């Protein structure tokens, strides 16, 4: 059996992770290979629990190992270990990745995308925090069903304990001001809020913190980028020209601040009539994909315009968790998994051509899944 095990290991050295384009063994993804009779059991650690091509890895490994003479069955156990990126200074040593979600203008559904992205990552098994820095319009408490709550303070460490809801740790400026009160503050105070959310909150060990930024290119964005190295930024836009024009300003800002662009998401992409099932492009369709291609940045996904998304977040249970089997929820999951894939490839040094290939493959798989649903 030792000989069969060595054959399996040799074969696994020829199978690449489709995200990273490096073999599973050199990426240290193979944690154990066991052989009992003709049954081969393989423990594989993915680079993120939100891997968009997990099923492809499973199919390829199973088919090729089963073809080895003497193998009668193949069992695969998947785990996941999010790889951290080296980060110099800035606090949050126990948080592996910080994802900024921004937009050029308000009204594009950025907070909805941030909340559903956080829930999608958590649903895949990642440890996730959600930081609401949209000081002027903090909507995360309403969307996540924690409006009116206040975080506790640890007496021992004198640190703020995030509110936990639906498996996500949440901090929002909305916890500290009445819902109807206008926020009128200047730059230095805004910088202090960012500093407190970074340094005085007991986030714990997390794989990802998703940061919901205010729209535009103001003091909050500048303070966050200066205080802590971000893994990257996601820019949310709607398809029409005016939104795309302003979204490019947000992308330019992140580039000037040397924040890597993880990609763009097109929200309110199209409306599928629940009665006739015809699609109507109310705000247009495909504009963000074209803009991303023109600017040579990844396109992470498109989210349909659908009242169910609004109804779910008004009830405090976003659609990813309220109706996980719907096409709308799957669109958010696709975008979140593509973002996680982009991060894994960035950490492990995959090239841009590899990234384009995995994004295209993942999008094809998700389109098939949404059609089937």
PLY file of the C-alpha trace (Angstrom):
ply
format ascii 1.0
element vertex 373
property float x
property float y
property float z
element edge 372
property int vertex1
property int vertex2
end_header
0.00 0.00 0.00
2.93 2.32 0.56
3.66 2.00 -3.17
0.08 2.95 -4.07
0.26 5.93 -1.72
3.43 7.14 -3.41
1.74 6.80 -6.81
-1.13 8.95 -5.57
1.27 11.61 -4.26
3.18 11.63 -7.55
-0.08 12.08 -9.43
-1.20 14.93 -7.17
2.03 16.76 -8.05
0.70 16.97 -11.61
-2.71 18.43 -10.67
-2.86 22.20 -10.41
-5.11 24.30 -8.25
-7.19 26.00 -10.97
-7.02 29.34 -9.15
-3.28 29.43 -8.57
-1.97 27.36 -11.52
0.48 25.56 -9.22
0.28 21.94 -8.16
-1.60 20.87 -5.05
1.44 19.38 -3.33
3.77 22.36 -3.74
0.98 24.62 -2.50
0.86 22.48 0.67
-2.82 21.76 0.07
-2.48 17.97 0.47
-2.63 17.34 4.21
-2.92 13.55 4.20
-3.22 10.57 1.88
-4.44 7.29 3.35
-4.89 3.94 1.59
-7.05 1.12 2.93
-7.40 -1.75 0.51
-8.18 -0.02 -2.75
-9.85 2.99 -1.12
-7.83 6.21 -1.22
-8.75 9.01 1.17
-7.27 12.46 0.50
-7.43 15.44 2.86
-7.20 18.71 0.91
-6.91 22.18 2.46
-8.24 24.86 0.12
-6.69 28.34 0.12
-10.09 29.75 1.12
-13.34 28.12 2.24
-15.00 30.30 -0.41
-13.11 28.60 -3.25
-15.23 29.01 -6.41
-13.72 25.97 -8.13
-13.86 23.43 -5.31
-16.04 21.06 -7.32
-13.65 21.20 -10.26
-10.76 20.18 -7.99
-12.85 17.34 -6.56
-13.82 16.01 -9.99
-10.30 16.13 -11.41
-8.63 14.56 -8.38
-11.28 11.83 -8.14
-11.15 10.93 -11.83
-7.38 10.84 -12.13
-6.68 8.99 -8.87
-9.41 6.45 -9.63
-7.61 5.68 -12.90
-4.55 4.37 -11.01
-4.48 0.55 -11.15
-5.55 -0.93 -7.82
-7.69 2.04 -6.75
-11.35 1.06 -6.22
-12.68 4.26 -4.68
-11.62 7.82 -3.86
-12.83 9.88 -0.90
-11.92 13.56 -0.54
-12.19 15.54 2.68
-11.99 19.29 2.16
-10.77 21.72 4.76
-9.66 25.31 4.27
-6.86 27.51 5.52
-6.96 31.13 4.44
-3.39 32.20 3.72
-2.46 35.50 5.31
-0.60 38.22 3.47
2.46 39.78 5.06
1.33 43.11 6.49
3.60 45.67 8.07
2.09 47.61 10.98
-1.37 49.09 11.22
-2.82 46.83 13.91
-5.28 43.94 13.58
-2.54 41.28 13.69
-5.12 38.50 14.02
-7.06 39.52 10.91
-5.75 37.96 7.71
-7.43 40.17 5.12
-9.21 43.53 5.06
-11.49 44.14 2.08
-12.71 47.70 1.44
-16.05 47.95 -0.39
-16.47 51.37 -1.96
-18.39 53.25 -4.62
-18.07 56.50 -6.50
-21.58 57.64 -5.55
-24.41 56.79 -3.22
-27.46 54.77 -4.12
-25.70 51.91 -5.91
-26.32 49.32 -3.18
-22.81 49.23 -1.77
-23.91 48.40 1.79
-26.20 45.65 0.50
-23.28 44.15 -1.41
-20.94 44.44 1.60
-23.41 42.74 3.96
-24.24 39.90 1.58
-20.57 39.42 0.72
-19.71 39.08 4.42
-22.53 36.58 4.91
-21.53 34.61 1.81
-17.94 34.27 3.04
-19.15 33.27 6.51
-21.58 30.78 4.97
-18.67 29.09 3.23
-16.94 28.64 6.58
-14.71 31.72 6.86
-14.42 33.80 10.04
-15.75 37.21 9.05
-16.16 40.69 10.45
-18.20 43.56 8.99
-17.00 47.10 9.72
-19.49 49.83 8.84
-17.55 53.04 8.22
-20.36 54.70 6.27
-20.57 57.33 8.99
-23.02 59.61 7.18
-25.52 56.85 6.42
-24.80 53.71 8.47
-27.31 51.20 7.10
-25.58 47.98 8.14
-27.47 47.75 11.50
-30.81 47.76 9.62
-29.62 45.37 6.89
-28.13 42.90 9.39
-31.01 43.06 11.86
-29.05 44.64 14.72
-30.59 48.11 14.76
-30.90 49.49 18.29
-28.23 47.19 19.70
-25.10 48.45 21.41
-21.84 46.55 21.63
-20.50 45.62 25.04
-17.18 46.78 26.43
-14.74 44.30 27.90
-14.01 45.45 31.46
-10.73 43.58 31.57
-9.25 44.94 28.34
-11.46 48.04 27.98
-12.15 47.10 24.36
-15.37 47.13 22.33
-16.89 43.70 21.67
-18.53 43.48 18.22
-22.18 42.54 17.96
-22.47 39.07 16.41
-25.31 38.22 14.08
-25.74 35.44 11.51
-22.15 34.32 12.12
-20.61 37.74 11.39
-19.00 40.15 13.89
-20.30 43.67 13.31
-19.25 47.18 14.30
-21.07 50.23 12.98
-21.10 53.94 13.74
-24.87 53.44 13.78
-24.54 51.66 17.13
-23.41 54.88 18.77
-25.83 57.49 17.41
-29.65 57.59 17.22
-30.94 56.34 13.87
-32.59 59.69 13.03
-29.65 61.89 14.02
-27.57 63.53 11.30
-23.82 63.03 11.48
-22.02 66.38 11.18
-18.31 65.88 11.77
-15.04 67.14 10.36
-12.01 65.25 9.10
-10.05 64.84 12.38
-13.07 63.32 14.12
-13.62 60.95 11.19
-10.02 59.83 11.44
-10.58 59.17 15.13
-13.58 56.96 14.38
-11.54 54.91 11.91
-8.70 54.61 14.43
-11.08 53.44 17.16
-12.70 50.82 14.93
-9.26 49.49 14.03
-7.51 49.66 17.39
-10.17 49.56 20.13
-12.41 46.74 18.88
-11.84 43.14 19.96
-12.23 41.59 16.52
-10.52 38.33 17.48
-9.11 35.88 14.92
-10.71 36.54 11.54
-10.06 35.49 7.96
-11.72 38.58 6.47
-13.05 41.95 7.56
-15.36 43.52 5.00
-15.35 47.31 5.34
-18.39 49.24 4.12
-17.05 52.67 3.15
-19.01 55.86 2.57
-19.62 56.69 -1.10
-17.11 58.94 -2.80
-13.47 59.70 -2.13
-13.31 61.53 1.19
-11.65 61.58 4.60
-12.79 58.12 5.74
-11.24 56.41 2.72
-8.02 58.38 3.06
-7.75 57.67 6.81
-8.40 53.94 6.43
-5.86 53.53 3.64
-3.24 55.47 5.60
-3.81 53.66 8.91
-3.71 50.05 7.81
-2.54 48.11 4.74
-5.63 46.82 2.98
-5.66 43.53 1.11
-7.61 45.28 -1.61
-10.74 47.13 -2.66
-13.98 46.18 -4.37
-15.87 48.94 -6.19
-19.65 48.62 -6.58
-21.46 50.38 -9.41
-24.67 50.22 -11.40
-24.59 49.78 -15.19
-25.53 53.29 -16.36
-22.89 55.64 -17.69
-23.12 58.25 -14.92
-22.51 55.66 -12.19
-19.63 54.11 -14.11
-18.05 57.52 -14.66
-18.07 58.23 -10.93
-16.94 54.66 -10.10
-13.76 55.23 -12.07
-12.96 58.09 -9.68
-13.11 55.67 -6.75
-10.84 53.27 -8.62
-8.40 56.09 -9.35
-8.41 57.03 -5.66
-7.55 53.48 -4.56
-4.80 53.34 -7.18
-3.31 56.61 -5.94
-3.40 55.27 -2.37
-1.68 52.07 -3.57
-4.60 49.84 -2.59
-4.83 46.81 -4.90
-8.05 46.60 -6.91
-9.72 43.25 -6.30
-12.37 44.09 -8.88
-15.74 45.59 -9.75
-19.28 44.39 -9.03
-22.27 45.48 -11.10
-25.33 45.88 -8.89
-28.93 46.31 -10.14
-27.74 44.64 -13.31
-31.07 43.54 -14.73
-34.61 42.83 -13.60
-36.12 39.38 -14.11
-39.91 39.57 -14.10
-41.29 36.94 -11.70
-44.42 36.58 -13.86
-43.24 36.45 -17.48
-39.59 35.58 -16.59
-38.30 38.10 -19.12
-35.23 40.15 -18.27
-35.40 43.96 -18.48
-32.27 46.10 -18.26
-33.77 48.99 -16.31
-30.42 50.68 -15.65
-28.63 48.96 -18.50
-26.50 45.82 -18.37
-22.85 44.94 -18.81
-21.44 48.42 -18.34
-19.30 47.46 -15.34
-17.94 44.38 -17.10
-16.93 46.50 -20.09
-15.41 49.17 -17.84
-13.45 46.56 -15.86
-12.11 45.08 -19.09
-11.12 48.53 -20.34
-9.31 49.34 -17.09
-7.73 45.87 -16.90
-9.21 44.99 -13.52
-11.22 41.88 -12.59
-14.99 41.78 -12.97
-16.31 39.93 -9.92
-19.99 39.51 -10.73
-23.35 41.07 -11.45
-26.26 41.31 -9.01
-29.82 41.44 -10.38
-32.33 44.15 -9.50
-34.98 42.37 -7.49
-37.43 43.43 -4.76
-36.66 40.23 -2.83
-33.21 41.63 -2.00
-34.77 44.76 -0.50
-37.48 42.86 1.37
-34.89 40.53 2.91
-32.61 43.28 4.19
-35.57 45.29 5.52
-36.37 42.19 7.59
-32.78 42.15 8.89
-31.85 38.86 7.19
-30.06 39.55 3.87
-30.98 37.38 0.93
-27.83 35.25 1.06
-29.11 33.89 4.36
-32.89 34.38 3.93
-33.22 32.71 0.51
-29.88 31.00 -0.20
-31.16 28.90 -3.11
-32.39 31.83 -5.21
-30.57 33.22 -8.22
-30.21 36.55 -6.40
-28.41 34.94 -3.44
-26.20 32.89 -5.75
-25.14 36.06 -7.54
-23.83 37.49 -4.26
-22.10 34.19 -3.46
-20.44 34.23 -6.88
-19.10 37.74 -6.31
-17.86 36.88 -2.81
-16.14 33.70 -3.95
-14.52 35.48 -6.88
-13.24 38.09 -4.42
-11.81 35.37 -2.16
-10.22 33.72 -5.20
-8.64 37.02 -6.20
-7.18 37.36 -2.69
-5.79 33.80 -2.71
-4.17 34.37 -6.09
-2.71 37.67 -4.92
-1.20 36.08 -1.79
0.23 33.10 -3.68
1.54 35.13 -6.58
-0.64 34.03 -9.49
-0.42 36.16 -12.62
-3.15 38.27 -14.17
-3.68 35.77 -16.99
-4.36 33.06 -14.39
-6.82 35.40 -12.68
-8.73 36.10 -15.90
-8.97 32.38 -16.56
-10.30 31.43 -13.11
-12.82 34.30 -13.11
-14.16 33.20 -16.49
-14.37 29.57 -15.35
-16.09 30.43 -12.07
-18.59 32.69 -13.85
-19.45 29.88 -16.26
-20.04 27.44 -13.40
-22.24 29.90 -11.50
-24.29 30.78 -14.56
-25.00 27.08 -14.96
-25.98 26.77 -11.30
-28.30 29.79 -11.48
-29.96 28.46 -14.65
-30.52 25.11 -12.97
-32.16 26.81 -9.98
0 1
1 2
2 3
3 4
4 5
5 6
6 7
7 8
8 9
9 10
10 11
11 12
12 13
13 14
14 15
15 16
16 17
17 18
18 19
19 20
20 21
21 22
22 23
23 24
24 25
25 26
26 27
27 28
28 29
29 30
30 31
31 32
32 33
33 34
34 35
35 36
36 37
37 38
38 39
39 40
40 41
41 42
42 43
43 44
44 45
45 46
46 47
47 48
48 49
49 50
50 51
51 52
52 53
53 54
54 55
55 56
56 57
57 58
58 59
59 60
60 61
61 62
62 63
63 64
64 65
65 66
66 67
67 68
68 69
69 70
70 71
71 72
72 73
73 74
74 75
75 76
76 77
77 78
78 79
79 80
80 81
81 82
82 83
83 84
84 85
85 86
86 87
87 88
88 89
89 90
90 91
91 92
92 93
93 94
94 95
95 96
96 97
97 98
98 99
99 100
100 101
101 102
102 103
103 104
104 105
105 106
106 107
107 108
108 109
109 110
110 111
111 112
112 113
113 114
114 115
115 116
116 117
117 118
118 119
119 120
120 121
121 122
122 123
123 124
124 125
125 126
126 127
127 128
128 129
129 130
130 131
131 132
132 133
133 134
134 135
135 136
136 137
137 138
138 139
139 140
140 141
141 142
142 143
143 144
144 145
145 146
146 147
147 148
148 149
149 150
150 151
151 152
152 153
153 154
154 155
155 156
156 157
157 158
158 159
159 160
160 161
161 162
162 163
163 164
164 165
165 166
166 167
167 168
168 169
169 170
170 171
171 172
172 173
173 174
174 175
175 176
176 177
177 178
178 179
179 180
180 181
181 182
182 183
183 184
184 185
185 186
186 187
187 188
188 189
189 190
190 191
191 192
192 193
193 194
194 195
195 196
196 197
197 198
198 199
199 200
200 201
201 202
202 203
203 204
204 205
205 206
206 207
207 208
208 209
209 210
210 211
211 212
212 213
213 214
214 215
215 216
216 217
217 218
218 219
219 220
220 221
221 222
222 223
223 224
224 225
225 226
226 227
227 228
228 229
229 230
230 231
231 232
232 233
233 234
234 235
235 236
236 237
237 238
238 239
239 240
240 241
241 242
242 243
243 244
244 245
245 246
246 247
247 248
248 249
249 250
250 251
251 252
252 253
253 254
254 255
255 256
256 257
257 258
258 259
259 260
260 261
261 262
262 263
263 264
264 265
265 266
266 267
267 268
268 269
269 270
270 271
271 272
272 273
273 274
274 275
275 276
276 277
277 278
278 279
279 280
280 281
281 282
282 283
283 284
284 285
285 286
286 287
287 288
288 289
289 290
290 291
291 292
292 293
293 294
294 295
295 296
296 297
297 298
298 299
299 300
300 301
301 302
302 303
303 304
304 305
305 306
306 307
307 308
308 309
309 310
310 311
311 312
312 313
313 314
314 315
315 316
316 317
317 318
318 319
319 320
320 321
321 322
322 323
323 324
324 325
325 326
326 327
327 328
328 329
329 330
330 331
331 332
332 333
333 334
334 335
335 336
336 337
337 338
338 339
339 340
340 341
341 342
342 343
343 344
344 345
345 346
346 347
347 348
348 349
349 350
350 351
351 352
352 353
353 354
354 355
355 356
356 357
357 358
358 359
359 360
360 361
361 362
362 363
363 364
364 365
365 366
366 367
367 368
368 369
369 370
370 371
371 372
